[in-house]
Amino acid sequence: MKNKMAEPTEIKNMEDLFNIGKSIGRSKFGEVYAAQRKTDLQEVALKVIDNHLWGKGDNSEIKDCELSSQEVKSWEIVNGSRYFPKFYGAYVTDSKSYIALERINGKTLADSIPDRVRDGKGYSPEEARAIIIEVAKGLKVIHSLGYLHRDISSTNVMLNENGEVKILDIGGMKESDERE
């Protein structure tokens, strides 16, 4: 995990770097798209944040892109931990901010639980315990670095195709008053 924090790369046009596909999700502050990095064809999840929304509506307390910078810092802090998607970089244009992350093929718990219940499978106590333990290990990584996640929920926990847990949406991570 990194200690040095990088600033987002300023660019003119995101389409010069990525082929941007369909929307694959939404977060409080942006839309997430399936994309492919042009240099090496790496599949990514590209979070797009409209810079013009800062300071308006639900974001009235945010006067500039401080949350976007906070989210980039958060991804850099946990980069390299198996419990989080890989962080590939951050970019900014005049109108939008972008965060490129590992694209996880799988489902959030919020999506998989109803599917499994509908199919009559549900999660067994052993499966649920294993998921909870993995989430706790991911949170321990954050806590050991002196931070709190502050938004852990079934929508922010994804299981990949192999059943491995990935913790998402860490933009609200905050430095803890206590360090281990």
C-alpha positions as CSV (number, residue, x, y, z in Angstrom):
1,M,0.0,0.0,0.0
2,K,1.3,3.4,-1.0
3,N,2.2,6.3,1.2
4,K,2.8,8.9,-1.5
5,M,-0.4,10.5,-2.7
6,A,-0.6,11.5,-6.4
7,E,-2.8,14.2,-7.8
8,P,-5.3,13.3,-10.5
9,T,-3.8,13.6,-14.1
10,E,-5.3,16.6,-16.0
11,I,-6.5,15.6,-19.4
12,K,-8.5,17.2,-22.2
13,N,-10.6,14.2,-23.3
14,M,-11.1,11.0,-21.4
15,E,-11.9,9.1,-24.7
16,D,-8.3,9.5,-25.7
17,L,-7.3,7.1,-22.8
18,F,-10.4,4.8,-22.4
19,N,-13.1,3.2,-24.5
20,I,-16.1,3.9,-22.4
21,G,-19.0,1.5,-22.4
22,K,-22.3,1.1,-20.7
23,S,-23.2,2.2,-17.1
24,I,-22.7,-0.6,-14.6
25,G,-23.6,1.2,-11.4
26,R,-24.2,4.4,-9.6
27,S,-22.8,5.9,-6.4
28,K,-23.9,8.9,-4.3
29,F,-21.5,11.1,-6.3
30,G,-21.2,9.6,-9.7
31,E,-22.0,7.0,-12.4
32,V,-19.7,4.0,-12.9
33,Y,-19.1,2.7,-16.5
34,A,-17.5,-0.4,-17.9
35,A,-14.4,0.9,-19.8
36,Q,-11.2,-0.4,-21.4
37,R,-7.8,1.4,-21.1
38,K,-6.6,1.9,-24.7
39,T,-2.8,1.4,-23.9
40,D,-3.1,-2.2,-22.7
41,L,-6.8,-3.1,-23.1
42,Q,-7.2,-3.4,-19.3
43,E,-10.9,-3.7,-18.4
44,V,-11.8,-1.1,-15.7
45,A,-14.7,0.3,-13.8
46,L,-14.6,4.0,-14.5
47,K,-16.3,6.2,-11.9
48,V,-17.4,9.5,-13.4
49,I,-18.1,12.5,-11.2
50,D,-19.6,15.7,-12.7
51,N,-17.6,18.6,-11.3
52,H,-20.5,21.0,-11.8
53,L,-22.5,19.2,-9.1
54,W,-20.2,20.2,-6.2
55,G,-21.9,22.6,-3.9
56,K,-25.4,21.8,-5.1
57,G,-28.3,19.6,-3.9
58,D,-27.1,16.7,-1.7
59,N,-23.6,18.0,-2.2
60,S,-24.2,21.6,-0.8
61,E,-21.6,21.2,1.9
62,I,-18.9,20.5,-0.7
63,K,-17.5,23.7,-2.2
64,D,-15.0,22.1,-4.6
65,C,-13.8,18.7,-5.6
66,E,-12.5,17.9,-2.1
67,L,-14.5,14.7,-1.9
68,S,-13.1,13.5,-5.2
69,S,-9.6,14.2,-3.9
70,Q,-10.5,12.4,-0.7
71,E,-11.7,9.4,-2.7
72,V,-8.5,9.2,-4.7
73,K,-6.5,9.4,-1.5
74,S,-8.6,6.6,-0.1
75,W,-8.1,4.3,-3.1
76,E,-4.3,5.0,-3.0
77,I,-4.2,4.1,0.7
78,V,-5.8,0.7,0.2
79,N,-4.3,-0.1,-3.2
80,G,-2.5,-3.5,-3.0
81,S,-4.9,-5.1,-0.5
82,R,-6.8,-8.1,-1.9
83,Y,-10.0,-6.9,-0.2
84,F,-10.4,-3.8,-2.5
85,P,-10.5,-3.3,-6.2
86,K,-7.1,-2.3,-7.7
87,F,-6.7,1.5,-8.2
88,Y,-5.4,2.3,-11.7
89,G,-5.5,6.1,-11.6
90,A,-7.5,9.3,-11.4
91,Y,-8.0,11.9,-14.1
92,V,-9.7,15.3,-14.3
93,T,-11.1,17.4,-17.2
94,D,-12.7,20.8,-17.0
95,S,-16.1,19.3,-16.3
96,K,-15.5,15.8,-14.8
97,S,-13.4,13.8,-12.5
98,Y,-12.6,10.1,-13.2
99,I,-11.4,7.2,-11.0
100,A,-10.3,4.0,-12.8
101,L,-10.6,0.9,-10.7
102,E,-10.3,-2.9,-11.3
103,R,-13.6,-4.1,-12.8
104,I,-14.9,-6.9,-10.6
105,N,-17.1,-9.5,-12.3
106,G,-19.6,-10.4,-9.7
107,K,-22.5,-9.1,-7.7
108,T,-22.9,-7.0,-4.6
109,L,-24.5,-8.6,-1.6
110,A,-27.5,-6.3,-2.1
111,D,-28.0,-7.9,-5.6
112,S,-27.0,-11.5,-4.8
113,I,-29.0,-12.0,-1.6
114,P,-32.5,-11.5,-3.3
115,D,-31.3,-13.6,-6.3
116,R,-30.3,-16.5,-4.0
117,V,-33.4,-16.3,-1.9
118,R,-35.6,-16.2,-5.0
119,D,-33.8,-19.3,-6.3
120,G,-34.3,-21.0,-2.9
121,K,-30.6,-21.2,-2.0
122,G,-29.9,-18.3,0.3
123,Y,-26.6,-18.2,2.0
124,S,-25.8,-21.0,4.4
125,P,-24.6,-20.0,7.9
126,E,-21.1,-21.1,6.9
127,E,-21.2,-19.0,3.7
128,A,-22.5,-16.0,5.6
129,R,-19.8,-16.4,8.3
130,A,-17.1,-16.7,5.7
131,I,-18.3,-13.5,4.0
132,I,-18.5,-11.6,7.3
133,I,-15.0,-12.7,8.2
134,E,-13.6,-11.5,4.9
135,V,-15.4,-8.1,5.2
136,A,-14.0,-7.8,8.8
137,K,-10.5,-8.5,7.5
138,G,-10.9,-5.8,4.8
139,L,-12.1,-3.4,7.5
140,K,-9.1,-4.3,9.6
141,V,-6.8,-3.3,6.8
142,I,-8.4,0.2,6.8
143,H,-8.4,0.4,10.6
144,S,-4.7,-0.7,10.8
145,L,-3.9,2.2,8.5
146,G,-5.7,4.6,10.8
147,Y,-8.9,5.1,8.9
148,L,-12.6,4.2,9.1
149,H,-14.8,3.1,6.1
150,R,-18.0,4.8,7.4
151,D,-20.3,3.3,4.7
152,I,-20.1,-0.5,4.9
153,S,-23.4,-2.0,3.6
154,S,-24.6,-4.8,1.3
155,T,-24.3,-2.4,-1.6
156,N,-20.6,-1.8,-0.9
157,V,-19.6,-5.5,-0.6
158,M,-19.1,-7.4,-3.8
159,L,-18.3,-11.1,-4.4
160,N,-16.3,-11.8,-7.5
161,E,-16.8,-14.9,-9.7
162,N,-14.5,-16.9,-7.3
163,G,-16.5,-15.8,-4.2
164,E,-13.8,-13.4,-3.0
165,V,-14.9,-10.4,-1.1
166,K,-14.2,-6.9,-2.4
167,I,-15.1,-3.8,-0.5
168,L,-16.3,-0.9,-2.6
169,D,-17.1,2.8,-2.4
170,I,-14.5,4.0,0.1
171,G,-14.8,7.7,-0.8
172,G,-16.2,8.4,2.6
173,M,-13.2,6.9,4.4
174,K,-12.1,9.2,7.3
175,E,-8.9,9.3,9.3
176,S,-9.5,7.8,12.7
177,D,-8.6,9.6,15.9
178,E,-7.0,6.4,17.2
179,R,-4.2,4.4,15.6
180,E,-3.4,0.8,16.3
